[in-house]
């Protein structure tokens, strides 16, 4: 799972791959046959942040919703009929969301993430908790 910002506040690319990377959940997406003949594939889904003000709670919530939808796609069918879903949907999904949030490094987006996850999750994925929330 890689997350790339194509241009500032423009497009975020959420990618799930079966390649085992230490910081990435193993989102094994295989083409039809048994594991011995399976091919590693990478699924990428672009998420637009155009028109969203990520410094505002509403903009951050909307982007988070878009990231969730993209994570569901890349961790399941990947918009392709020849892919099997990830072996661990929840692991792939959580890692995809967390890596996108960490990559974007937007305080309001981090707040949205923290509203549905524990401080342990934020630490696990290296997401910074805004100072005012950390003090609470």
ZAMI-112457 format. One record per residue (C-alpha): residue in three letters; y negated, z negated, x; residue number from 1. Coordinates in steps of 0.2 Angstrom, whole numbers, plus 5000, padded with zeros to 4 digits. Each point is the difference from the previous one (the first is absolute). Layout:
! residues N
+-----+------+------+------+-----+
|  aa |   c2 |   c3 |   c1 |   i |
+-----+------+------+------+-----+
| Ala |    Y |    Z |    X | NUM |
...
+-----+------+------+------+-----+
This chain:
! residues 136
+-----+------+------+------+-----+
|  aa |   c2 |   c3 |   c1 |   i |
+-----+------+------+------+-----+
| Unk | 5000 | 5000 | 5000 |   1 |
| Unk | 4984 | 5005 | 5008 |   2 |
| Unk | 4983 | 5000 | 4992 |   3 |
| Unk | 4986 | 5011 | 5006 |   4 |
| Unk | 4982 | 5002 | 4995 |   5 |
| Unk | 4996 | 5019 | 5000 |   6 |
| Unk | 4981 | 4997 | 4999 |   7 |
| Unk | 4990 | 4984 | 4997 |   8 |
| Unk | 5003 | 4995 | 4982 |   9 |
| Unk | 5008 | 5016 | 4996 |  10 |
| Unk | 5019 | 5001 | 5000 |  11 |
| Unk | 5013 | 4988 | 5005 |  12 |
| Unk | 5017 | 5007 | 5004 |  13 |
| Unk | 5015 | 4989 | 4996 |  14 |
| Unk | 5016 | 5005 | 5009 |  15 |
| Unk | 5017 | 4993 | 4998 |  16 |
| Unk | 5013 | 5005 | 5013 |  17 |
| Unk | 5018 | 4996 | 5004 |  18 |
| Unk | 4996 | 4998 | 5018 |  19 |
| Unk | 5003 | 4982 | 5005 |  20 |
| Unk | 4983 | 4993 | 5006 |  21 |
| Unk | 4998 | 4982 | 5003 |  22 |
| Unk | 4984 | 4998 | 4991 |  23 |
| Unk | 5007 | 5011 | 4986 |  24 |
| Unk | 5012 | 4997 | 4986 |  25 |
| Unk | 5015 | 5011 | 5002 |  26 |
| Unk | 4997 | 5012 | 4985 |  27 |
| Unk | 5016 | 5010 | 5002 |  28 |
| Unk | 4997 | 5016 | 4991 |  29 |
| Unk | 5015 | 5011 | 5002 |  30 |
| Unk | 5005 | 5018 | 4995 |  31 |
| Unk | 5015 | 5000 | 4988 |  32 |
| Unk | 5015 | 4998 | 5012 |  33 |
| Unk | 5008 | 4985 | 5008 |  34 |
| Unk | 4991 | 4989 | 5013 |  35 |
| Unk | 5009 | 5009 | 5015 |  36 |
| Unk | 4992 | 5017 | 4995 |  37 |
| Unk | 4984 | 4993 | 4992 |  38 |
| Unk | 4983 | 5006 | 5007 |  39 |
| Unk | 4985 | 4989 | 5003 |  40 |
| Unk | 4985 | 5006 | 4989 |  41 |
| Unk | 4982 | 4994 | 4999 |  42 |
| Unk | 4991 | 5000 | 4983 |  43 |
| Unk | 4981 | 5000 | 5000 |  44 |
| Unk | 4989 | 4997 | 4985 |  45 |
| Unk | 4981 | 5001 | 5001 |  46 |
| Unk | 4990 | 4988 | 4991 |  47 |
| Unk | 4981 | 5003 | 4996 |  48 |
| Unk | 4987 | 4987 | 5003 |  49 |
| Unk | 4986 | 5012 | 4996 |  50 |
| Unk | 4987 | 4993 | 4988 |  51 |
| Unk | 5006 | 4982 | 5002 |  52 |
| Unk | 4989 | 4986 | 5007 |  53 |
| Unk | 5013 | 4990 | 5010 |  54 |
| Unk | 4987 | 4986 | 5003 |  55 |
| Unk | 5001 | 4996 | 4981 |  56 |
| Unk | 5015 | 4992 | 4991 |  57 |
| Unk | 5001 | 5014 | 4987 |  58 |
| Unk | 5001 | 5013 | 5014 |  59 |
| Unk | 5013 | 4990 | 5010 |  60 |
| Unk | 5011 | 4997 | 4984 |  61 |
| Unk | 5000 | 5019 | 4996 |  62 |
| Unk | 5005 | 5005 | 5018 |  63 |
| Unk | 5014 | 4986 | 5000 |  64 |
| Unk | 5006 | 5008 | 4983 |  65 |
| Unk | 5001 | 5017 | 5008 |  66 |
| Unk | 5008 | 4993 | 5016 |  67 |
| Unk | 5014 | 4992 | 4989 |  68 |
| Unk | 5003 | 5017 | 4991 |  69 |
| Unk | 5001 | 5009 | 5016 |  70 |
| Unk | 5012 | 4987 | 5007 |  71 |
| Unk | 5011 | 5001 | 4985 |  72 |
| Unk | 5001 | 5019 | 5002 |  73 |
| Unk | 5004 | 5000 | 5019 |  74 |
| Unk | 5013 | 4986 | 4998 |  75 |
| Unk | 5009 | 5009 | 4986 |  76 |
| Unk | 5001 | 5018 | 4997 |  77 |
| Unk | 4986 | 5006 | 5011 |  78 |
| Unk | 4995 | 5013 | 4988 |  79 |
| Unk | 5016 | 5010 | 5005 |  80 |
| Unk | 5017 | 5001 | 4991 |  81 |
| Unk | 5010 | 5001 | 5016 |  82 |
| Unk | 4996 | 4983 | 5006 |  83 |
| Unk | 5010 | 4984 | 4996 |  84 |
| Unk | 4989 | 4984 | 4998 |  85 |
| Unk | 4997 | 4988 | 5014 |  86 |
| Unk | 5015 | 4988 | 5002 |  87 |
| Unk | 4988 | 4985 | 4997 |  88 |
| Unk | 4986 | 5006 | 4988 |  89 |
| Unk | 4992 | 4983 | 5001 |  90 |
| Unk | 5000 | 4999 | 5019 |  91 |
| Unk | 4993 | 5017 | 5001 |  92 |
| Unk | 4987 | 4998 | 4986 |  93 |
| Unk | 4994 | 4983 | 5007 |  94 |
| Unk | 4998 | 5007 | 5018 |  95 |
| Unk | 4991 | 5016 | 4994 |  96 |
| Unk | 4987 | 4990 | 4990 |  97 |
| Unk | 4998 | 4987 | 5014 |  98 |
| Unk | 4998 | 5013 | 5014 |  99 |
| Unk | 4987 | 5010 | 4990 | 100 |
| Unk | 4990 | 4984 | 4996 | 101 |
| Unk | 5001 | 4995 | 5018 | 102 |
| Unk | 4995 | 5017 | 5007 | 103 |
| Unk | 4985 | 5001 | 4988 | 104 |
| Unk | 4994 | 4983 | 5006 | 105 |
| Unk | 4988 | 4998 | 4984 | 106 |
| Unk | 4997 | 4982 | 4996 | 107 |
| Unk | 4999 | 5003 | 4981 | 108 |
| Unk | 5017 | 5010 | 5001 | 109 |
| Unk | 5007 | 4985 | 5010 | 110 |
| Unk | 4995 | 4988 | 4986 | 111 |
| Unk | 5008 | 5011 | 4987 | 112 |
| Unk | 5016 | 5000 | 5010 | 113 |
| Unk | 4999 | 4981 | 5002 | 114 |
| Unk | 4999 | 4998 | 4981 | 115 |
| Unk | 5018 | 5007 | 4998 | 116 |
| Unk | 5007 | 4994 | 5017 | 117 |
| Unk | 5002 | 4984 | 5010 | 118 |
| Unk | 4990 | 4995 | 5016 | 119 |
| Unk | 5017 | 5001 | 5008 | 120 |
| Unk | 5001 | 5019 | 4995 | 121 |
| Unk | 4983 | 5003 | 5007 | 122 |
| Unk | 5005 | 4992 | 5016 | 123 |
| Unk | 5016 | 5010 | 5001 | 124 |
| Unk | 4992 | 5016 | 4998 | 125 |
| Unk | 4984 | 4996 | 5010 | 126 |
| Unk | 4988 | 5001 | 4986 | 127 |
| Unk | 4984 | 4990 | 5003 | 128 |
| Unk | 4995 | 4987 | 4987 | 129 |
| Unk | 4981 | 4999 | 4997 | 130 |
| Unk | 4993 | 4984 | 5007 | 131 |
| Unk | 4994 | 4993 | 4984 | 132 |
| Unk | 5018 | 5002 | 4992 | 133 |
| Unk | 5008 | 4993 | 5016 | 134 |
| Unk | 4990 | 4984 | 4998 | 135 |
| Unk | 5006 | 4997 | 4982 | 136 |
+-----+------+------+------+-----+
